[in-house]
């Protein structure tokens, strides 16, 4: 529960963080499949809460429809593959993507067009992110840099990535239910975990209003670096 509380607090502040912290923590004493399924309901709930809180930015969604629609399809595919795919290869994909983003960010956004993709390229990125979300429970390594490259204000950024995660986790929820990945015990634990998730997500939302845009950007980059280190450690280990 500590990992869920911390992840939800960061989630409320930045729009990401819950599965990043909670899934690895749960997977340390359970299977990856168990960890991913247990976090579907809390993840869906926290993203729905964020989307509702920042709904004034809904007009921004029109320019990201290919990404979200393809991500929905990817979420279904990834959830179906959850019990059979080797997630080390998925983590390697995430590590490469995030490393490229961090390098180009340091050197002046040299690959801006890749991380601000539109149309077909945007759909390809969305499908990849949704598939990895479905298979590992985590896609922030793709979604966060994708929207970060658009220089959004903190609340708009949180809204858009929450919309993406809501789409992906919605696909996970529907697919996991239809494929019987949800046992009665997993469903009960997920519903219990939803309570602290929403409490700490709201606390994070309140904290977000007290930090400047410059501090927000530094927090995001620090999170990206930590994500990259954890991914490399997972792949090598």
C-alpha positions as CSV (number, residue, x, y, z in Angstrom):
1,X,0.0,0.0,0.0
2,X,3.0,2.3,0.6
3,X,4.0,2.0,-3.1
4,X,0.4,2.7,-4.2
5,X,0.2,5.8,-2.0
6,X,3.5,7.2,-3.2
7,X,2.7,6.4,-6.8
8,X,-0.7,8.0,-6.6
9,X,0.7,11.1,-5.0
10,X,3.1,11.6,-7.8
11,X,0.4,10.7,-10.2
12,X,-1.8,13.5,-9.0
13,X,1.1,16.0,-9.3
14,X,2.4,15.0,-12.8
15,X,-0.1,12.7,-14.4
16,X,2.2,9.7,-14.2
17,X,3.8,7.5,-11.5
18,X,1.3,5.0,-10.1
19,X,2.0,1.9,-12.2
20,X,5.7,2.9,-12.4
21,X,6.1,2.5,-8.7
22,X,3.3,0.0,-7.7
23,X,3.7,-2.6,-10.4
24,X,7.4,-3.4,-9.8
25,X,6.7,-3.3,-6.0
26,X,3.9,-5.9,-6.3
27,X,5.9,-7.9,-8.8
28,X,8.7,-8.3,-6.2
29,X,6.5,-10.8,-4.3
30,X,4.0,-11.9,-7.0
31,X,4.1,-12.6,-10.7
32,X,4.2,-9.8,-13.3
33,X,0.8,-10.9,-14.5
34,X,-0.6,-10.6,-11.0
35,X,0.9,-7.2,-10.5
36,X,-0.4,-5.8,-13.8
37,X,-4.0,-7.2,-13.3
38,X,-4.1,-5.9,-9.6
39,X,-3.3,-2.4,-10.8
40,X,-5.8,-2.2,-13.6
41,X,-8.7,-0.9,-11.5
42,X,-6.6,1.6,-9.4
43,X,-4.9,2.9,-12.6
44,X,-8.3,3.3,-14.3
45,X,-9.7,5.1,-11.3
46,X,-6.8,7.5,-10.9
47,X,-6.8,8.5,-14.5
48,X,-10.6,9.0,-14.6
49,X,-10.2,11.2,-11.6
50,X,-7.5,13.3,-13.2
51,X,-9.4,13.6,-16.5
52,X,-12.4,14.8,-14.6
53,X,-10.4,17.3,-12.6
54,X,-8.7,18.8,-15.7
55,X,-11.6,18.4,-18.1
56,X,-11.3,22.1,-19.2
57,X,-8.5,21.0,-21.5
58,X,-10.8,18.6,-23.4
59,X,-10.4,20.6,-26.7
60,X,-6.8,19.4,-26.9
61,X,-8.0,15.8,-27.5
62,X,-9.0,16.5,-31.1
63,X,-5.4,16.7,-32.3
64,X,-4.4,13.4,-30.6
65,X,-7.2,11.1,-31.8
66,X,-4.9,8.8,-33.9
67,X,-2.6,8.2,-30.9
68,X,-5.5,7.4,-28.6
69,X,-7.5,5.2,-31.0
70,X,-4.4,3.2,-31.9
71,X,-3.5,3.0,-28.2
72,X,-6.9,1.5,-27.4
73,X,-6.3,-1.3,-30.0
74,X,-2.8,-1.8,-28.6
75,X,-4.1,-2.1,-25.1
76,X,-6.4,-4.9,-26.1
77,X,-3.5,-6.7,-28.0
78,X,-1.1,-6.3,-25.1
79,X,-3.5,-7.6,-22.5
80,X,-4.1,-10.7,-24.6
81,X,-0.3,-11.2,-24.7
82,X,0.1,-10.6,-21.0
83,X,0.6,-14.2,-20.0
84,X,2.8,-15.3,-22.9
85,X,5.2,-12.5,-23.8
86,X,8.7,-11.9,-22.4
87,X,8.5,-8.5,-20.9
88,X,12.3,-8.0,-21.1
89,X,12.0,-7.2,-24.8
90,X,9.2,-4.7,-24.1
91,X,11.3,-3.1,-21.4
92,X,14.3,-2.9,-23.8
93,X,12.0,-1.0,-26.2
94,X,11.0,1.4,-23.5
95,X,14.6,1.9,-22.4
96,X,15.7,2.7,-26.0
97,X,12.8,5.1,-26.6
98,X,13.3,7.0,-23.3
99,X,17.1,7.1,-23.7
100,X,16.7,8.7,-27.2
101,X,14.2,11.3,-25.8
102,X,16.5,12.2,-22.9
103,X,19.6,12.6,-25.2
104,X,17.8,14.7,-27.7
105,X,16.2,16.8,-24.9
106,X,19.7,17.6,-23.5
107,X,21.0,18.5,-27.0
108,X,18.2,20.8,-27.9
109,X,15.3,18.7,-29.0
110,X,17.1,17.6,-32.2
111,X,14.5,14.9,-32.8
112,X,11.5,17.1,-32.1
113,X,9.5,15.8,-35.1
114,X,9.7,12.2,-33.7
115,X,8.3,13.1,-30.3
116,X,5.8,15.5,-31.7
117,X,4.5,13.0,-34.3
118,X,1.1,13.5,-36.0
119,X,-1.1,11.3,-38.2
120,X,0.2,7.8,-39.0
121,X,3.4,8.2,-37.0
122,X,1.3,9.3,-34.0
123,X,-0.9,6.2,-34.4
124,X,2.2,3.9,-34.5
125,X,3.5,5.4,-31.3
126,X,0.0,5.1,-29.7
127,X,-0.3,1.4,-30.7
128,X,3.1,0.6,-29.3
129,X,2.4,2.4,-26.0
130,X,-1.0,0.7,-25.7
131,X,0.5,-2.7,-26.4
132,X,3.2,-2.3,-23.8
133,X,0.7,-1.0,-21.3
134,X,-1.4,-4.1,-21.8
135,X,1.5,-6.5,-21.5
136,X,3.4,-4.8,-18.6
137,X,1.1,-2.4,-17.0
138,X,3.5,0.5,-17.7
139,X,3.7,2.8,-20.8
140,X,4.8,6.1,-19.3
141,X,8.2,5.7,-20.8
142,X,6.6,6.3,-24.2
143,X,3.5,8.4,-23.3
144,X,5.3,10.9,-21.0
145,X,8.0,11.9,-23.5
146,X,5.5,12.0,-26.4
147,X,3.4,14.7,-24.7
148,X,6.3,16.4,-22.9
149,X,7.7,17.3,-26.3
150,X,4.7,19.6,-26.9
151,X,5.7,22.1,-24.2
152,X,2.3,22.0,-22.4
153,X,1.4,23.7,-19.2
154,X,1.4,21.3,-16.2
155,X,-2.4,20.8,-15.9
156,X,-2.8,20.3,-19.7
157,X,0.0,17.8,-19.7
158,X,-1.5,15.9,-16.8
159,X,-4.9,15.9,-18.6
160,X,-3.5,14.5,-21.9
161,X,-1.4,11.7,-20.4
162,X,-4.2,10.8,-18.1
163,X,-6.5,10.5,-21.1
164,X,-4.0,8.2,-22.8
165,X,-3.6,6.0,-19.7
166,X,-7.4,6.0,-19.2
167,X,-7.8,4.7,-22.8
168,X,-5.1,2.1,-22.3
169,X,-6.4,0.9,-18.9
170,X,-9.9,0.9,-20.2
171,X,-8.9,-1.5,-22.9
172,X,-7.0,-3.6,-20.2
173,X,-10.1,-3.6,-18.0
174,X,-12.4,-4.8,-20.7
175,X,-10.0,-7.4,-22.1
176,X,-8.9,-8.8,-18.7
177,X,-12.6,-9.2,-17.8
178,X,-13.5,-11.0,-21.0
179,X,-10.4,-13.3,-20.8
180,X,-10.9,-14.2,-17.1
181,X,-7.7,-12.6,-15.9
182,X,-9.8,-11.1,-13.1
183,X,-10.3,-13.7,-10.4
184,X,-12.7,-12.8,-7.6
185,X,-9.6,-12.3,-5.3
186,X,-7.8,-10.0,-7.8
187,X,-11.0,-8.0,-8.3
188,X,-11.5,-7.5,-4.5
189,X,-7.9,-6.5,-4.0
190,X,-8.1,-4.0,-6.9
191,X,-11.2,-2.4,-5.5
192,X,-9.6,-2.1,-2.1
193,X,-6.4,-0.5,-3.6
194,X,-8.6,2.0,-5.4
195,X,-9.5,3.8,-2.1
196,X,-5.9,4.9,-1.2
197,X,-5.2,5.6,-4.8
198,X,-8.0,8.2,-5.1
199,X,-7.1,9.8,-1.8
200,X,-3.5,10.3,-2.6
201,X,-4.2,11.2,-6.3
202,X,-6.3,14.1,-5.0
203,X,-3.5,15.1,-2.5
204,X,-1.1,15.2,-5.5
205,X,-3.5,17.4,-7.5
206,X,-3.6,19.9,-4.7
207,X,0.2,19.9,-4.4
208,X,0.6,20.4,-8.1
209,X,-1.1,23.8,-7.9
210,X,1.7,25.0,-5.6
211,X,4.7,24.3,-7.9
212,X,5.9,26.5,-10.7
213,X,6.2,25.3,-14.3
214,X,10.0,25.3,-14.1
215,X,9.9,23.0,-11.0
216,X,7.3,20.8,-12.7
217,X,9.6,20.3,-15.7
218,X,12.5,19.4,-13.5
219,X,10.4,16.9,-11.6
220,X,9.4,15.2,-14.9
221,X,13.0,15.0,-16.2
222,X,14.1,13.5,-12.8
223,X,11.3,10.9,-13.1
224,X,12.4,10.1,-16.7
225,X,16.0,9.6,-15.6
226,X,14.9,7.3,-12.7
227,X,12.6,5.4,-15.1
228,X,15.6,4.9,-17.5
229,X,17.9,3.6,-14.7
230,X,15.2,1.2,-13.5
231,X,14.6,-0.1,-17.0
232,X,18.3,-0.7,-17.8
233,X,18.6,-2.5,-14.4
234,X,15.6,-4.7,-15.3
235,X,16.9,-5.5,-18.8
236,X,20.5,-6.3,-17.7
237,X,19.3,-8.2,-14.6
